[in-house]
Amino acid sequence: MTGIQYLNFIADVFQIELVKRQQDIEKYATMFEISSVLNNPIGSYSHGMKQKIVLIGALIHDPKVIILDEPFVGLDPKASYLLKEVFHEMCQKGALIFFSTHILEVAEKLCNKIAIIKQGKLIASGFTSDITKDESLENIFIELNE
């Protein structure tokens, strides 16, 4: 399956009109710099390109809630920055974005609420500012995991 076939399949599942789907696919493919490979088989993509195509599939239907596992893994710095901008815009419009990450700086800068899980158990949760207070999230995490 090619990247464009995959994205059109996702758009079909969510019944996205042809014009809107084309606009959104073009917007995100240009943003993530993968327009030139959309007609290539996904199997030929690098890990980062696969991550980008999956993210585009997750974004093209304008979800109100999105749950992602390590969305920044495999992305180049520019794509990571742009994805953070997309997340910020989505939140401004009232979307809920729930994602896991091992990059604590990203969680601290991007999230207004966090949860820390240790060995499958929730050990801290709440507003980021309440949990971190005057410390970095990294310091809090290390203290909680000792």
ChimeraX attribute file (.defattr): number of C-alpha atoms within 10 A of each C-alpha:
attribute: neighborCount
match mode: 1-to-1
recipient: residues
	/A:1	10
	/A:2	16
	/A:3	24
	/A:4	19
	/A:5	15
	/A:6	17
	/A:7	21
	/A:8	20
	/A:9	13
	/A:10	19
	/A:11	22
	/A:12	13
	/A:13	10
	/A:14	12
	/A:15	12
	/A:16	16
	/A:17	10
	/A:18	12
	/A:19	9
	/A:20	13
	/A:21	19
	/A:22	15
	/A:23	12
	/A:24	19
	/A:25	23
	/A:26	15
	/A:27	15
	/A:28	22
	/A:29	20
	/A:30	12
	/A:31	16
	/A:32	21
	/A:33	14
	/A:34	18
	/A:35	16
	/A:36	9
	/A:37	16
	/A:38	19
	/A:39	13
	/A:40	14
	/A:41	14
	/A:42	19
	/A:43	11
	/A:44	11
	/A:45	18
	/A:46	11
	/A:47	13
	/A:48	15
	/A:49	21
	/A:50	18
	/A:51	18
	/A:52	26
	/A:53	23
	/A:54	16
	/A:55	17
	/A:56	21
	/A:57	21
	/A:58	17
	/A:59	18
	/A:60	22
	/A:61	17
	/A:62	14
	/A:63	13
	/A:64	13
	/A:65	12
	/A:66	15
	/A:67	13
	/A:68	13
	/A:69	10
	/A:70	13
	/A:71	18
	/A:72	24
	/A:73	14
	/A:74	16
	/A:75	18
	/A:76	12
	/A:77	10
	/A:78	12
	/A:79	17
	/A:80	18
	/A:81	13
	/A:82	14
	/A:83	20
	/A:84	17
	/A:85	13
	/A:86	14
	/A:87	19
	/A:88	16
	/A:89	12
	/A:90	19
	/A:91	15
	/A:92	10
	/A:93	10
	/A:94	11
	/A:95	16
	/A:96	15
	/A:97	16
	/A:98	13
	/A:99	15
	/A:100	16
	/A:101	14
	/A:102	10
	/A:103	12
	/A:104	15
	/A:105	13
	/A:106	14
	/A:107	19
	/A:108	17
	/A:109	11
	/A:110	15
	/A:111	18
	/A:112	12
	/A:113	15
	/A:114	22
	/A:115	14
	/A:116	17
	/A:117	14
	/A:118	11
	/A:119	7
	/A:120	7
	/A:121	8
	/A:122	10
	/A:123	13
	/A:124	14
	/A:125	13
	/A:126	13
	/A:127	13
	/A:128	19
	/A:129	16
	/A:130	12
	/A:131	18
	/A:132	17
	/A:133	11
	/A:134	8
	/A:135	10
	/A:136	15
	/A:137	22
	/A:138	15
	/A:139	12
	/A:140	15
	/A:141	18
	/A:142	9
	/A:143	9
	/A:144	13
	/A:145	12
	/A:146	5
